[in-house]
Amino acid sequence: MQKLLMIEDDARLAAMVGDYMRANSFEFAHAMDGTAGLQMLSTQLPDLIVLDLMMPGLDGLEVCRRLRAMPGEAGRVPVLMLTGKGDAMDRIIGLELGADDYLAKPFEPRELLARIRAILRRHSEGAGSTTRRMAFGSLEIDRDARTVLLAGQAVELTSYQFDLLVAMAERAGRVLTREQIMEAVRGRELEAFDRSIDVHMGRIRAAIEADPKEPQRIVTVRGVGYVFARQQE
C-alpha cells in the first residue's frame, strides 16, 4: 500500500483528504506544519507528499527547498503542491524548487487522487518503451533506473522533469508544442495560460546544458515549442 504524507495546517481539510485517500487504498499521514512534516521524513519516507503552500512558520516553498536538499531517496520524494488560485508566481517558484505538480485550492478530492496517481505512476514506471537506455553524446538516460548521467556524473531531476526529458528524447529531432509535451507526460491538455512547462525546461537545461543560456540539447523553436537535438557532443 502506497503512503501519502500531507503537510497542511487546515486540520479539517486534511481529515477529509485522509478519509478519501484511505478509502482509495492509500496509507495516509498528516503533519500540521512544515517542521513536523520534515521531522516525520526522518522516520519513514512516504511515496508522495501533498504540501500546502501557505502555512505558518515554514511555508511550503521552504519545506520543498529543504526537502530537495536532503540526500538520497528523501530528496527525490515526489511533491504535489497545493496553491491558492491566484498564486501564479508562487506556483512557478514551487516548480523551480522541485515540486512535481500543483493543484489550486479549492479542489475536488477526485482530481487530487488523479494527480497523485499520475505522479506515482510516472515515478514508478520505467515506461513501456523497449528502448530502456538512450545515449546522446555524453548524455545517458536510463528509463528503468530513472537516472540521467552527464559525462558519467549523476544529474538530479524531479520525477516530472525526468519524464519530460524522456518524452523529448524519445521524439528527438521533432519540434513539439508545449501542449504535445504535456500530453505525452501527463495525458491531459495544458491548462490555459499555464507556463509551467517553461519553468521545467529551464530546470532541465540548467542540469544538462553546458551553457543553459545557449542550449544545444533542448532548443526553443520560437512561436512553436521545443526540439530535442539528435546530434549532441
C-alpha positions as a Markdown table, in Angstrom:
| # | Residue | x | y | z |
|---|---|---|---|---|
| 1 | Met | 0.0 | 0.0 | 0.0 |
| 2 | Gln | 1.4 | 3.4 | -1.0 |
| 3 | Lys | 2.0 | 6.0 | 1.6 |
| 4 | Leu | 1.0 | 9.7 | 1.4 |
| 5 | Leu | 2.1 | 12.4 | 3.8 |
| 6 | Met | 0.0 | 15.6 | 3.8 |
| 7 | Ile | 1.6 | 18.7 | 5.3 |
| 8 | Glu | -1.3 | 21.1 | 5.8 |
| 9 | Asp | -2.3 | 23.4 | 8.6 |
| 10 | Asp | -6.0 | 23.0 | 7.9 |
| 11 | Ala | -6.9 | 20.0 | 10.0 |
| 12 | Arg | -10.4 | 19.8 | 8.6 |
| 13 | Leu | -9.2 | 19.7 | 5.1 |
| 14 | Ala | -6.5 | 17.1 | 6.0 |
| 15 | Ala | -9.1 | 14.9 | 7.7 |
| 16 | Met | -11.4 | 15.0 | 4.6 |
| 17 | Val | -8.5 | 14.2 | 2.3 |
| 18 | Gly | -7.3 | 11.4 | 4.6 |
| 19 | Asp | -10.7 | 9.7 | 4.7 |
| 20 | Tyr | -10.9 | 9.9 | 0.9 |
| 21 | Met | -7.4 | 8.5 | 0.3 |
| 22 | Arg | -7.8 | 5.7 | 2.8 |
| 23 | Ala | -11.0 | 4.7 | 1.0 |
| 24 | Asn | -8.9 | 4.5 | -2.1 |
| 25 | Ser | -6.3 | 2.2 | -0.7 |
| 26 | Phe | -3.6 | 4.6 | 0.4 |
| 27 | Glu | -1.9 | 4.9 | 3.8 |
| 28 | Phe | -2.2 | 8.5 | 5.0 |
| 29 | Ala | -0.3 | 10.5 | 7.5 |
| 30 | His | -0.7 | 14.2 | 8.3 |
| 31 | Ala | 1.6 | 16.9 | 9.7 |
| 32 | Met | 0.2 | 20.2 | 10.8 |
| 33 | Asp | 3.2 | 22.3 | 9.8 |
| 34 | Gly | 6.4 | 22.2 | 7.9 |
| 35 | Thr | 8.7 | 21.4 | 10.8 |
| 36 | Ala | 6.6 | 18.4 | 11.9 |
| 37 | Gly | 6.4 | 17.2 | 8.3 |
| 38 | Leu | 10.2 | 17.3 | 7.8 |
| 39 | Gln | 10.7 | 15.5 | 11.1 |
| 40 | Met | 8.3 | 12.7 | 10.0 |
| 41 | Leu | 10.6 | 12.1 | 7.0 |
| 42 | Ser | 13.4 | 11.1 | 9.3 |
| 43 | Thr | 11.4 | 8.0 | 10.5 |
| 44 | Gln | 9.6 | 6.8 | 7.4 |
| 45 | Leu | 9.6 | 8.1 | 3.8 |
| 46 | Pro | 6.2 | 8.4 | 2.1 |
| 47 | Asp | 5.7 | 7.6 | -1.6 |
| 48 | Leu | 4.4 | 11.2 | -2.2 |
| 49 | Ile | 4.0 | 14.4 | -0.2 |
| 50 | Val | 1.0 | 16.7 | -0.6 |
| 51 | Leu | 2.3 | 20.1 | 0.5 |
| 52 | Asp | 0.4 | 23.2 | 1.3 |
| 53 | Leu | 2.0 | 26.4 | 0.1 |
| 54 | Met | 0.7 | 28.8 | 2.8 |
| 55 | Met | 1.5 | 27.6 | 6.3 |
| 56 | Pro | 2.6 | 29.4 | 9.4 |
| 57 | Gly | 6.3 | 29.0 | 10.3 |
| 58 | Leu | 7.9 | 27.1 | 7.5 |
| 59 | Asp | 5.8 | 27.7 | 4.4 |
| 60 | Gly | 5.5 | 25.2 | 1.5 |
| 61 | Leu | 8.3 | 26.8 | -0.5 |
| 62 | Glu | 10.8 | 26.5 | 2.3 |
| 63 | Val | 9.8 | 22.9 | 3.1 |
| 64 | Cys | 10.2 | 22.0 | -0.6 |
| 65 | Arg | 13.6 | 23.7 | -0.7 |
| 66 | Arg | 14.8 | 21.7 | 2.4 |
| 67 | Leu | 13.3 | 18.5 | 1.1 |
| 68 | Arg | 15.2 | 18.7 | -2.2 |
| 69 | Ala | 18.4 | 19.4 | -0.4 |
| 70 | Met | 18.1 | 16.1 | 1.5 |
| 71 | Pro | 20.5 | 13.3 | 0.4 |
| 72 | Gly | 19.4 | 10.1 | -1.1 |
| 73 | Glu | 15.8 | 8.9 | -1.6 |
| 74 | Ala | 14.4 | 11.6 | 0.8 |
| 75 | Gly | 15.4 | 14.3 | -1.7 |
| 76 | Arg | 13.6 | 12.6 | -4.5 |
| 77 | Val | 10.2 | 12.0 | -3.0 |
| 78 | Pro | 7.5 | 13.4 | -5.4 |
| 79 | Val | 5.7 | 16.5 | -4.2 |
| 80 | Leu | 2.3 | 17.8 | -5.2 |
| 81 | Met | 1.9 | 21.4 | -4.0 |
| 82 | Leu | -1.4 | 22.9 | -3.0 |
| 83 | Thr | -1.7 | 26.6 | -4.0 |
| 84 | Gly | -4.3 | 29.4 | -4.0 |
| 85 | Lys | -6.0 | 30.2 | -7.3 |
| 86 | Gly | -4.2 | 33.5 | -7.7 |
| 87 | Asp | -0.7 | 32.3 | -6.7 |
| 88 | Ala | 0.8 | 32.1 | -10.2 |
| 89 | Met | 4.2 | 33.3 | -9.1 |
| 90 | Asp | 4.4 | 31.1 | -6.0 |
| 91 | Arg | 3.3 | 28.2 | -8.2 |
| 92 | Ile | 6.2 | 28.9 | -10.6 |
| 93 | Ile | 8.7 | 29.2 | -7.7 |
| 94 | Gly | 7.4 | 25.9 | -6.3 |
| 95 | Leu | 8.1 | 24.2 | -9.6 |
| 96 | Glu | 11.5 | 25.8 | -9.8 |
| 97 | Leu | 12.3 | 24.4 | -6.3 |
| 98 | Gly | 11.4 | 20.9 | -7.4 |
| 99 | Ala | 7.6 | 20.3 | -6.9 |
| 100 | Asp | 6.3 | 17.7 | -9.4 |
| 101 | Asp | 2.9 | 19.2 | -9.9 |
| 102 | Tyr | 0.5 | 21.6 | -8.3 |
| 103 | Leu | -3.3 | 21.8 | -7.6 |
| 104 | Ala | -5.2 | 25.0 | -6.8 |
| 105 | Lys | -7.5 | 25.3 | -3.9 |
| 106 | Pro | -10.4 | 24.6 | -3.6 |
| 107 | Phe | -10.1 | 21.3 | -5.3 |
| 108 | Glu | -12.2 | 18.1 | -5.8 |
| 109 | Pro | -10.7 | 15.1 | -3.9 |
| 110 | Arg | -11.2 | 13.1 | -7.1 |
| 111 | Glu | -8.9 | 15.4 | -9.0 |
| 112 | Leu | -6.3 | 15.3 | -6.2 |
| 113 | Leu | -6.5 | 11.5 | -6.4 |
| 114 | Ala | -6.0 | 11.5 | -10.2 |
| 115 | Arg | -3.0 | 13.9 | -9.9 |
| 116 | Ile | -1.4 | 11.7 | -7.1 |
| 117 | Arg | -1.9 | 8.5 | -9.1 |
| 118 | Ala | -0.4 | 10.1 | -12.3 |
| 119 | Ile | 2.7 | 11.3 | -10.3 |
| 120 | Leu | 3.2 | 8.0 | -8.7 |
| 121 | Arg | 2.8 | 6.2 | -12.0 |
| 122 | Arg | 5.4 | 8.4 | -13.6 |
| 123 | His | 7.7 | 7.9 | -10.7 |
| 124 | Ser | 7.5 | 4.2 | -10.5 |
| 125 | Glu | 7.3 | 3.2 | -14.2 |
| 126 | Gly | 10.3 | 2.6 | -16.3 |
| 127 | Ala | 7.7 | 3.3 | -19.0 |
| 128 | Gly | 6.7 | 0.8 | -21.7 |
| 129 | Ser | 9.4 | 1.5 | -24.3 |
| 130 | Thr | 11.7 | -1.2 | -25.4 |
| 131 | Thr | 14.5 | 1.4 | -25.6 |
| 132 | Arg | 15.4 | 1.3 | -21.9 |
| 133 | Arg | 18.6 | 3.3 | -22.3 |
| 134 | Met | 19.2 | 6.3 | -24.5 |
| 135 | Ala | 22.5 | 7.9 | -25.2 |
| 136 | Phe | 23.1 | 11.3 | -26.9 |
| 137 | Gly | 26.8 | 12.0 | -26.8 |
| 138 | Ser | 27.8 | 12.4 | -23.1 |
| 139 | Leu | 24.1 | 12.4 | -22.0 |
| 140 | Glu | 22.7 | 9.0 | -20.9 |
| 141 | Ile | 19.1 | 8.4 | -19.9 |
| 142 | Asp | 18.2 | 5.1 | -18.2 |
| 143 | Arg | 14.4 | 4.7 | -18.2 |
| 144 | Asp | 14.3 | 1.6 | -15.9 |
| 145 | Ala | 16.7 | 3.1 | -13.3 |
| 146 | Arg | 15.2 | 6.5 | -13.8 |
| 147 | Thr | 18.6 | 8.1 | -13.9 |
| 148 | Val | 20.4 | 10.6 | -16.0 |
| 149 | Leu | 24.2 | 10.8 | -16.4 |
| 150 | Leu | 26.1 | 13.6 | -18.0 |
| 151 | Ala | 29.7 | 12.8 | -18.7 |
| 152 | Gly | 29.4 | 10.0 | -16.1 |
| 153 | Gln | 28.0 | 12.3 | -13.4 |
| 154 | Ala | 24.5 | 11.9 | -12.0 |
| 155 | Val | 22.0 | 14.6 | -12.9 |
| 156 | Glu | 19.4 | 15.5 | -10.3 |
| 157 | Leu | 15.9 | 15.9 | -11.7 |
| 158 | Thr | 12.4 | 15.7 | -10.2 |
| 159 | Ser | 10.2 | 12.8 | -11.3 |
| 160 | Tyr | 8.3 | 15.1 | -13.6 |
| 161 | Gln | 11.4 | 16.6 | -15.1 |
| 162 | Phe | 12.8 | 13.2 | -15.8 |
| 163 | Asp | 9.6 | 12.2 | -17.7 |
| 164 | Leu | 9.7 | 15.5 | -19.6 |
| 165 | Leu | 13.3 | 14.8 | -20.7 |
| 166 | Val | 12.4 | 11.2 | -21.7 |
| 167 | Ala | 9.4 | 12.4 | -23.7 |
| 168 | Met | 11.6 | 14.9 | -25.5 |
| 169 | Ala | 14.4 | 12.4 | -26.1 |
| 170 | Glu | 12.1 | 9.7 | -27.5 |
| 171 | Arg | 11.0 | 12.3 | -30.1 |
| 172 | Ala | 14.5 | 13.7 | -30.8 |
| 173 | Gly | 14.5 | 15.8 | -33.9 |
| 174 | Arg | 10.8 | 16.6 | -33.8 |
| 175 | Val | 9.5 | 20.1 | -32.9 |
| 176 | Leu | 6.9 | 19.7 | -30.2 |
| 177 | Thr | 4.5 | 22.2 | -28.9 |
| 178 | Arg | 4.1 | 22.7 | -25.2 |
| 179 | Glu | 0.7 | 21.0 | -25.4 |
| 180 | Gln | 2.2 | 18.0 | -27.1 |
| 181 | Ile | 4.9 | 17.6 | -24.5 |
| 182 | Met | 2.5 | 17.9 | -21.6 |
| 183 | Glu | 0.1 | 15.4 | -23.2 |
| 184 | Ala | 2.9 | 12.9 | -23.6 |
| 185 | Val | 3.8 | 13.2 | -19.9 |
| 186 | Arg | 0.6 | 13.9 | -18.1 |
| 187 | Gly | -2.0 | 12.7 | -20.5 |
| 188 | Arg | -4.1 | 15.9 | -20.4 |
| 189 | Glu | -4.1 | 19.1 | -22.2 |
| 190 | Leu | -2.1 | 22.1 | -21.0 |
| 191 | Glu | -4.2 | 24.4 | -18.8 |
| 192 | Ala | -4.9 | 27.8 | -20.2 |
| 193 | Phe | -2.1 | 30.3 | -19.6 |
| 194 | Asp | -0.1 | 27.7 | -17.8 |
| 195 | Arg | 3.6 | 28.3 | -18.5 |
| 196 | Ser | 4.9 | 25.7 | -16.0 |
| 197 | Ile | 6.4 | 23.7 | -18.9 |
| 198 | Asp | 8.9 | 26.6 | -19.5 |
| 199 | Val | 9.9 | 26.5 | -15.8 |
| 200 | His | 10.6 | 22.8 | -16.0 |
| 201 | Met | 12.5 | 23.2 | -19.3 |
| 202 | Gly | 14.7 | 25.8 | -17.6 |
| 203 | Arg | 15.5 | 23.4 | -14.8 |
| 204 | Ile | 16.3 | 20.6 | -17.2 |
| 205 | Arg | 18.6 | 22.9 | -19.2 |
| 206 | Ala | 20.3 | 24.0 | -16.1 |
| 207 | Ala | 21.1 | 20.4 | -15.3 |
| 208 | Ile | 22.2 | 19.1 | -18.7 |
| 209 | Glu | 23.4 | 22.0 | -20.8 |
| 210 | Ala | 27.0 | 23.3 | -20.8 |
| 211 | Asp | 25.5 | 26.8 | -21.1 |
| 212 | Pro | 21.8 | 27.0 | -20.3 |
| 213 | Lys | 21.6 | 30.4 | -21.9 |
| 214 | Glu | 22.8 | 28.9 | -25.2 |
| 215 | Pro | 21.2 | 25.5 | -25.1 |
| 216 | Gln | 22.4 | 22.8 | -27.6 |
| 217 | Arg | 20.3 | 19.9 | -26.4 |
| 218 | Ile | 16.9 | 21.3 | -25.8 |
| 219 | Val | 16.4 | 24.1 | -28.3 |
| 220 | Thr | 13.5 | 26.6 | -28.3 |
| 221 | Val | 11.7 | 27.0 | -31.6 |
| 222 | Arg | 10.2 | 30.5 | -31.4 |
| 223 | Gly | 6.4 | 30.6 | -31.6 |
| 224 | Val | 6.1 | 26.8 | -31.6 |
| 225 | Gly | 7.8 | 25.0 | -28.7 |
| 226 | Tyr | 10.9 | 22.9 | -28.2 |
| 227 | Val | 13.1 | 20.3 | -30.1 |
| 228 | Phe | 15.5 | 17.8 | -28.6 |
| 229 | Ala | 18.6 | 17.7 | -30.8 |
| 230 | Arg | 19.5 | 14.4 | -32.2 |
| 231 | Gln | 23.2 | 15.1 | -32.5 |
| 232 | Gln | 25.0 | 16.1 | -29.3 |
| 233 | Glu | 28.5 | 16.3 | -28.1 |
